[in-house]
Amino acid sequence: MDFLISPAMAQGAAAPAGGSFLSLLPLVGMLVLFYFLLIRPQQKRAKEHRDMVESIAVGAEVVTSGGVLGKITKVGDQFFTVEVSDGVAIRVQKHAVGAVMPKGTVKGA
């Protein structure tokens, strides 16, 4: 019976030296792929939105993330005051502004 155990033990002991690096290569490749397809574009969009919000001034016409169209009448630290109709103004958080519209959009709506 001893002659069966020793060959089995010898077969399990041999492992290639470079096998551990090659097994990590697909994982590293997936991380690089996730960075370029998911993380980097999201960071670019967030930077563009942050720059857009910082550049908004009184008189700009905006659409909020909720779909409200109006004209900026007051700019605060955290909030904009948006006039949505004659005499009707709402306060909106700065990050809730979805897009800046071209001049004259509010009158045409």
N, C-alpha and C positions, 0 to 999 in steps of 0.2 A: 503494500500500500504506500510506502514512503516514496516510491518512485513516481507516483502521480502528483504529489504535493509540491515537490521541488520545481518541476517545470512550470507549474501554475504560478508559483510565487515569482519566478524569474520573469514571466511574461508581464506581470502587473508592475514591476519595478522600472521598466524602461519607459521614459517619457522624453519627448523631444525638447531640447532646450529653448528653441525659438517659438514653441507653440503658444505660450502665454501671451506674447506680443501680438501674434496674428489673431488670436481670439478677441483681443481688445480693439482691433482695427475697425470692425463694423460699428462698434459703439461710438468710437471717436468720429467716424464718418457721419453717423446719425446726428450727433451733437452739432457738428459743423453745418449740416443740412438744416437742422432746426434753427440755428442762429441766422442763416441767410434767408430762410423762407418765412420765419415767424417773428423772431425777436427784433431783428434789424428793421424790417418795414414798419413794425408797430412803434418803435422808438422814433422813426422818421416822421410818422403821422402825428405822434404826440408832440414832437418839436414844432412841426408846422402849425398845429392847432394853438400851441402856447404862443408862438410868434404872432399868429393872427389875432388872438385875444389881446395881447399887449399893444398891438398897433391900432386897435379900435378907438376912435375919438368921438366926441359929440357930433351928431349929425349923420353918422354912419347908419346905413339901413341894414338890419340883420334879421336872420331867421334863427330862432332858438331850436334846441334839440326837440322840443315839443311841437314845433311847427308854427309858432307864433311869429308873425312878420311885423316889424315895427322899426321906429327910428330912435336912436340913442339920444336921450336928452340930458343925462347926467352920468358921470363916470365916478365910481367910488373905488375903494380898495378891493372889496370882494364882490360888489354888485354893480350892475348897470340899471339905470332907469330907462325903460323902453316905452315910448308912446305908441300904443297900438291903434288908437283912433283919436279923434279930436277930443281932448280933455280926459282921455283914459290912458293912464300910465301904470305900468307894472314894474316891480323890481325883480331882476333876474340875476342869478349867480353868473359870474363871468365865464365859468367853464361850461355853462349851459348854452352858450352861443354856438350854433352849428355852422353858420356860414355868413359871410358879409356879402350883401347883394349890391348890384350896381345902383348908382344914384337914379332916383325916379321910379324905383320898383314899388314903393309904398303908394304912390299916387296912382299908379296903374292897377293896383290890386283892388 
